[in-house]
Amino acid sequence: MALIDLFLSRAVRKGRLSLTHHDGKVREFGLPEPGYPDVAIRFTDRQVAGQIVRNPALAAGESFMDGRLVVEKGDVRDLVELLTANDKWEAGRANLNPSRLVRAAGAIKHRIDRINMERRSKKNVAHHYDLSGTLYELFLDTDKQYSCAYFTDPKNDLERAQRDKKAHIAAKLAIEPGMKVLDIGCGWGGMALYLHQKCGAEVLGVTLSEEQLKVARARAEALGVSDKVKFELIDYRRVEGQFDRIVSVGMFEHVGPPQYRTFFRKCRDLLTEDGVMLLHTIGRLNGPGVTDDWTTKYIFPGGYNPALSEIVRAQEGLRMFLTDVEVLRCHYGWTLDIWYDRTVAAKDRIVELYDERFYRMWLFYLAGAGAAFRNGGLCNYQVQLTRGRLSVPVTRDYMFEGERALRD
């Protein structure tokens, strides 16, 4: 108890946190301040405090999932916001990191987990993306875009922001009618269908999720475009042919650093001599690191968000031109807040699909991810690479013009 009290006294300075220990003793931390939440939590047993002190990232999530850490005032998003807002990435305090021993053990473990060979990749994808399609329908937009939206105005709704995201990416690809496009990690098919409908491209989408494949194919069939927009259950390493454009949105996080070079080499081989690719990925603002234990265990086994230096280094020497890099700082935080609110609104349906523990796990995932973009060291990178020196215009005007035309 003394250690957790010391830990929280250092972690919470702005805003208020009230903690009721398992024996009924109450401790108060921080001072009220505008913009910072007022939160009350309770530990239901003696072990919670010690477990959180030893490894906050893992134990806090597990304790919340199991109902041993109960949020009695505010909700879990308020709790995560309070802790991370007091420990912002740009301030560099890092009070919430696990111990040095835990970090060292984690680094070894994650180097092994991130190898992501083909058999493991499919298993890892199935763990997350082969969940009930109904679950994703409850919190995603109607096009089922499970990646960072693009808010041309923070007040825009999710449907508008996801449409604008597709326009933003399509404009960077500079697609002309009849071009062949490869969508690596095509999800439920929304981007592939958009690129055909709006740009006249012939698209092949590849995925390792059997559930996503069924939906994507059904959508193409329903629209009568299955001859122009095709979907296959295949690892990107096994794709053959030549493509004018390659797009990959929200898939690179599952590749794993040991395979980054393989990924970019394969993309280069698949591109025509004038080919262009656009990679959209979650990234870390710091240098290379590790994925926290809770996320690896419950949400994205084998997942890892790359540092920009890792992306750039992986393509060096492959004779591709790094033609554009954009950093999206706030957009995913806004996206995740909407997903969180929709998840809360759909609680009864999610509990019916799974159970209370799964619902609390999903809430913790969305709350933690949102805070990582608002206060932590995560962002989104959009990286454009070309085979030819003049594959895209030498100024960025074409992006703005193309995006405006697509949005209009």
Secondary structure as GFF3:
##gff-version 3
##sequence-region A 1 408
A	DSSP	alpha_helix	2	11	.	.	.	ID=ss1
A	DSSP	beta_strand	16	20	.	.	.	ID=ss2
A	DSSP	beta_strand	26	29	.	.	.	ID=ss3
A	DSSP	beta_strand	38	43	.	.	.	ID=ss4
A	DSSP	alpha_helix	47	54	.	.	.	ID=ss5
A	DSSP	alpha_helix	56	65	.	.	.	ID=ss6
A	DSSP	beta_strand	69	73	.	.	.	ID=ss7
A	DSSP	alpha_helix	76	85	.	.	.	ID=ss8
A	DSSP	three_ten_helix	89	91	.	.	.	ID=ss9
A	DSSP	alpha_helix	100	113	.	.	.	ID=ss10
A	DSSP	alpha_helix	118	129	.	.	.	ID=ss11
A	DSSP	alpha_helix	133	139	.	.	.	ID=ss12
A	DSSP	alpha_helix	158	173	.	.	.	ID=ss13
A	DSSP	beta_strand	180	184	.	.	.	ID=ss14
A	DSSP	alpha_helix	190	199	.	.	.	ID=ss15
A	DSSP	beta_strand	202	207	.	.	.	ID=ss16
A	DSSP	alpha_helix	210	223	.	.	.	ID=ss17
A	DSSP	beta_strand	229	233	.	.	.	ID=ss18
A	DSSP	three_ten_helix	236	238	.	.	.	ID=ss19
A	DSSP	beta_strand	243	249	.	.	.	ID=ss20
A	DSSP	three_ten_helix	252	254	.	.	.	ID=ss21
A	DSSP	three_ten_helix	257	259	.	.	.	ID=ss22
A	DSSP	alpha_helix	260	270	.	.	.	ID=ss23
A	DSSP	beta_strand	271	284	.	.	.	ID=ss24
A	DSSP	alpha_helix	293	298	.	.	.	ID=ss25
A	DSSP	alpha_helix	308	315	.	.	.	ID=ss26
A	DSSP	beta_strand	321	328	.	.	.	ID=ss27
A	DSSP	alpha_helix	331	345	.	.	.	ID=ss28
A	DSSP	alpha_helix	347	353	.	.	.	ID=ss29
A	DSSP	alpha_helix	356	374	.	.	.	ID=ss30
A	DSSP	beta_strand	378	386	.	.	.	ID=ss31
A	DSSP	alpha_helix	397	407	.	.	.	ID=ss32
###
